[in-house]
Amino acid sequence: MARSESAQAPLEAYVARSVSAVRASAAASRHSALVRVTHWIVTLCFFALLLTGIEILISHPRFYWGETGTVLTKPLFQIPIPSSRDLVRTGYGYVLPDQNGWSRYLHFEAAWILVLTGLLYGIFGLATGHFRKNLFPTGADLSWRTLSATIAGHLRFQRPSEAEARSYNVLQRLAYLFVIFVLFPLIIWTGLAMSPAFVSAFPATVNLLGGQQSARLLHFVVTLALVLFLVVHIVMICLAGFWSRTRPMITGRTGTSKERV
């Protein structure tokens, strides 16, 4: 009887360790596979769109408001850089290399991949409750005390706590919601409003914005807002610990406290 009990002891200890390991693994889970995959696809698409968008902008770095705008029209404002086309007056005596052809093709392809990926993420977020559980702030989060404390911490460049590695604070939640439900829909809408084929089928998309040149200007402004978000996002990741914040978006887990030591 004593031998039987002693033989069972290692087995019970092994089972207990296995159960503890599974629980610890589940507790450390941070991002689902679909969230991670869509995050990196969107990241790659955004950088492709940003690069090609700059090349497209160089061909005509002037902005107008309304339906039309040409080299003979006084611009609302212009970017102080040389153009890649001789006919566009920018005040410089030379032009930059013209990369407008391949830039437009890659810009449109990356844009459609981004749209399809965004739709997949949106459907997943609604179907699984991802937005409700991980992004929408609670009433306590929106209290003045919580908001002021979080804002003050960010202004002092205070290093986030370990608890924030497993959840978003209220400013992160609001920022992500603004990007997902405001800036990304706007960037897609204004982009489609500059497509002659799309506008011919759905003219209201450009009419509501005031014209194609208005859509182009708004597209540029929203792009600047997204770039600003990206810069702040990267700075906060570096401040909190680059690998400790990047690892969950790669592996899906935050890691154990032993790994972080």
Steps between C-alpha positions, in 0.01 A plus 500: 500500500785736589677417174185569299454837664866591448473401132194717453662804661733585204208451258276734701779755522551480123128546434488795740796665324339440161172655609685798646696540178182496291335756727805724492513469122133592468541792739795629298300496176477854362406510131319245285658371179262697280572827682875443463483407132273791406716740704814417303321496164360845574846616610663385175218647291520832685872537434449407133218754473707767675801450272299490180278786618808719542609413146153587365499825698836605352347499152266787606579637849219759486157480663165652402145500627204405287467286190789618283856621542762542230843654450319822401288504817616678813549232766358511848852416617797303371775281644836683465674227298590467131256318276578200281331668203614807305150646462431520875626831632664463839759778488794266439714498188523121484275197536533177697503152337150400392391177675129558457426190289601214728397702805137518388481127423648400837291763682174359365598137564610570859183701557271212402697253713461745790125532440445122491717448808315775683165342416620164630622659822176695540283190456720309745489783754121517492438125490734410787445806720864606453406869477273484804743307720832654398437844350180662623571685828284446806323770697779496758760550224321813382491663844689826530731354764610211279532716190703772675731245664563322170561826311737624771695175484540530125609864520768402751606211270432269792590137430181289481443240770523125441120478526468714187685231304182291526242771435468847346464816705219743421708723268614199300143375470371838382789543257455154347124548471553836330744348251286192429157664477584855384839539330507172308146540362587859402823402325313230305208731416719786378715256303199352322370851432808561285435192285317594176360146460362489854364855486320432172309220675456681834520878436374583850832384648680800350209747499466476878866600533471802272683364194801290405755764597332532839522121537872514414562768762305311767687180405826683566383639836379159622833349391684753717277404795580130446873572478478698825324205665769264371783718639335526843423126492866410435628746762269354765606146407867594540426676828317198641763253382518419130525121521258459790234685297588362157518134608124468570423619146736235360450199727164594652630481856644749745747252649540406862644722768806272504563577130478873560763500777 
